[in-house]
């Protein structure tokens, strides 16, 4: 990459190359206490599709440090807008009676939309948008914490921490090209839906696989979808680039104005269901967040809808102090062996403890006000309640401390392999389906142009590796991308000589 003014190579563009030259022999990777790491691409699980193990100290060391690398800011989604919503007309679903019974009384929920990750980032570039909901139920708060995309870049939580604050195309595409499973999300990100026309015109997804359990303890796997009733609407790349420089708060203002004028945005809520037997026979790993479940095989089942009907009154109290965590569930909803979900169960709550304090759940926006907590947790900063009075702070006890209600809250069981594993899962044809079935000719062209605009700024060897990955999706994809980058380079050379 050359500087626009001088035409010479920019120092930041050569930072990685200079680092490589100064370190001809890479050091052995270690934990923070200096012990060598033999595996950094996968977390340790109970079998290829099993849940993450607490004994994976490499992951715990990495993630706990990641949660504290910045001074009290949310690393992945620092900018947010939060609205109060009403959940309307939920319906009873097969095998989900307890969940629906809980959400039936959840007549108010905060809904959070997060902008791309950066301290003061605009809201319009091609980046995933966070999409989180907090359901206040009579059996506790349930947080559904997802994105505006049904998939994610990676399936391994140990790869989640970012490398640097500076947006460097070489770093981005070096990582993407070395992790081919990111191709599906990259196609989504650089396609038309990568730049939604504000928060009102995008879908929301729980993304991960969860479990729904009925009152008899019978379970199914599921995915959650929130489909915008305003219809999908996206910004052309040129308009998104213009707004990034001239109107970085475009999405928040559009949403605020719509709610204040009474044009309340709505989303229809659905679930997909997969039985345990179907999961065992599935041709791909159904717990892999880089994959989607076919709607023809696992159709969307309507649950209800939610309506955003109030803007925050106190931005600090209702937005900056809000905390969503995938680990916050209620009876009727449980976790699957999804590796990224398993990693987030630890990292989100751990981040909130660091960012907001030990008693962040006491804050009004996070408090389970329809279900008063009774446990052995006491004291700590910002504990402004009654500290649970004189109840015993240990378990078990003989003085009427709260017992566990095993008959209602026992987790469902599921089969798994007991051998610990770090097996790499294979990819599927999801990216090919997007190219062949979702994108028309013009959409493919826009996708290629958007990717080339970013990838074209990278080192040639990174470009070649990325083009090879896209060519594995479809030969035309790779050829079109190569031609687009070559044409961009010729135009740049021509302008330079002028």
Secondary structure, 3 states (H helix, E strand, C coil): CECCCCCCECHHHHHHHHHHHHCCCCCCCECCCCCECCCCCCCCEECCCCCECCCCHHHHHHHHHHCCCCCCCCCCCCCEEEEEEEEECCCCCCCCHHHHHHHHCCCCEEEEEECCCCCCCCCCCCCCCEEEEEEEECCEEEEEEEECCCCCCCCCHHHCCCCCCCCCHHHHHHHHHHCHHHHHHHHHHHCHHHCECCHHHCCEECCCCEEEECCCCCEEEEEEEEEECCCCCECCHHHHHHHHHHCCCHHHHHHHHHHHCCCCCEEEEEEEEECHHHHHHCCCCCCCCCCCCCCCCCCCEEEEEEEEEEECCCHHHHHHCCCCCCCCCCCCEEECCCHHHHHHHHHHHHHHHHHCCCCHHHCCCCCCCCCCCCCCCCCCCCCCCCCCCCCCCCCCCCCCCCCCCHHHHCCCCCCCCCCEECCCCCCCCHHHHHHHHHCCHHHHHHHHHHHHHHHCCCCHHHHHHHHHHHHHHCHHHHHHHHHHHHHHHHHHHHHHHC
